[in-house]
Amino acid sequence: MSKGEADGKALTEEQLKGGKLVIKGDNYKLTMGEKEVIEGTEKLDPTKTPKTIDIVNSNGPDKGKTFLGIYNIKGDRFRVAFSQPGKPRPTKFKTEPESGQWLHVWTRTKD
């Protein structure tokens, strides 16, 4: 993870450190730091404007819940913004204070 924000505040270097996202087909594995690993499935719709993404975690406290989001891919950069389950889908790649939304910018690496 190269950049991020939540509720209108930029994520700290410490929060960004160790962030890794692996996508294989419709499945994802998100690692935050050394402890938190979240897995699940994703569904993309590139025909919408902005493009939409829905994810469902298969483990953790939000297991089975659907998060609505938007995404953009440009070169090696994958940008996503999500709302909490039950909240409306974000409409922009920016979060506001107390919105419950978050934005992550991922940069592809060669592993």
C-alpha positions in Angstrom: 0.0 0.0 0.0 1.6 3.3 -1.1 -1.1 5.7 0.3 -4.4 5.8 2.1 -6.8 7.7 4.2 -9.8 7.0 6.4 -12.5 9.5 7.6 -10.7 12.4 6.0 -7.3 11.7 7.6 -4.2 10.3 5.8 -2.9 7.0 7.0 0.4 7.2 8.8 3.7 5.6 7.6 3.3 3.1 10.4 -0.3 2.2 9.2 1.0 1.8 5.6 4.0 -0.3 6.5 3.5 -3.9 5.7 0.2 -3.4 3.8 0.0 -6.0 1.0 -2.9 -7.0 -1.3 -2.8 -10.2 -3.4 -5.6 -10.7 -5.9 -6.1 -14.0 -7.7 -9.2 -14.2 -9.9 -12.1 -13.1 -7.7 -10.3 -13.7 -4.4 -8.2 -11.3 -2.4 -5.9 -11.5 0.6 -5.1 -8.3 2.5 -2.3 -8.2 5.0 -2.0 -5.1 7.2 1.2 -5.2 9.2 2.2 -8.5 10.6 -1.0 -9.5 12.4 -4.1 -8.7 10.4 -5.0 -10.9 7.4 -8.3 -10.6 5.7 -9.5 -12.8 2.9 -12.6 -12.6 0.7 -14.1 -12.3 -2.7 -14.5 -9.3 -5.0 -16.9 -8.4 -7.8 -15.9 -5.7 -10.3 -18.1 -3.8 -12.7 -16.0 -1.8 -15.2 -19.1 -0.7 -17.1 -20.1 1.8 -14.4 -18.8 5.3 -13.9 -16.9 5.3 -11.7 -16.1 1.6 -11.9 -17.6 -0.3 -9.0 -16.2 -3.0 -6.7 -18.0 -5.0 -4.1 -16.1 -7.1 -1.6 -17.2 -9.7 1.0 -14.8 -10.8 3.7 -14.6 -14.5 4.4 -13.0 -14.1 7.8 -12.6 -11.7 10.6 -15.2 -9.5 12.4 -16.9 -8.5 9.2 -17.2 -12.0 7.8 -20.0 -12.2 5.3 -20.6 -8.5 5.1 -20.6 -6.6 1.8 -18.6 -3.5 1.4 -19.5 -1.3 -1.6 -16.7 0.6 -3.3 -15.3 2.3 -6.4 -12.0 1.6 -8.1 -9.6 2.9 -10.7 -6.6 1.2 -12.4 -3.9 3.3 -14.0 -0.7 1.5 -15.0 0.6 -0.2 -11.9 -1.7 1.8 -9.5 -4.9 0.3 -8.1 -7.0 2.9 -6.2 -10.1 1.9 -4.2 -12.6 3.6 -1.9 -15.1 1.8 0.3 -18.0 2.5 2.6 -18.9 0.5 5.7 -21.5 -2.3 5.2 -25.0 -0.9 4.8 -23.8 2.6 3.8 -24.0 4.1 0.3 -21.2 3.5 -2.2 -18.6 6.2 -2.3 -18.8 8.6 -5.3 -15.3 10.0 -5.2 -11.7 9.0 -4.3 -11.7 11.1 -1.1 -12.9 10.6 2.4 -14.7 13.0 4.7 -14.5 13.2 8.5 -16.8 10.7 10.2 -17.9 9.2 6.9 -16.7 5.7 7.8 -15.1 5.5 4.3 -11.5 4.6 3.5 -9.3 5.0 0.5 -6.3 2.8 -0.4 -3.8 3.2 -3.2 -1.9 0.1 -4.1 1.2 -0.1 -6.3 2.0 -3.3 -8.1 5.3 -4.9 -7.1 7.1 -7.9 -8.7 7.3 -10.8 -6.2 
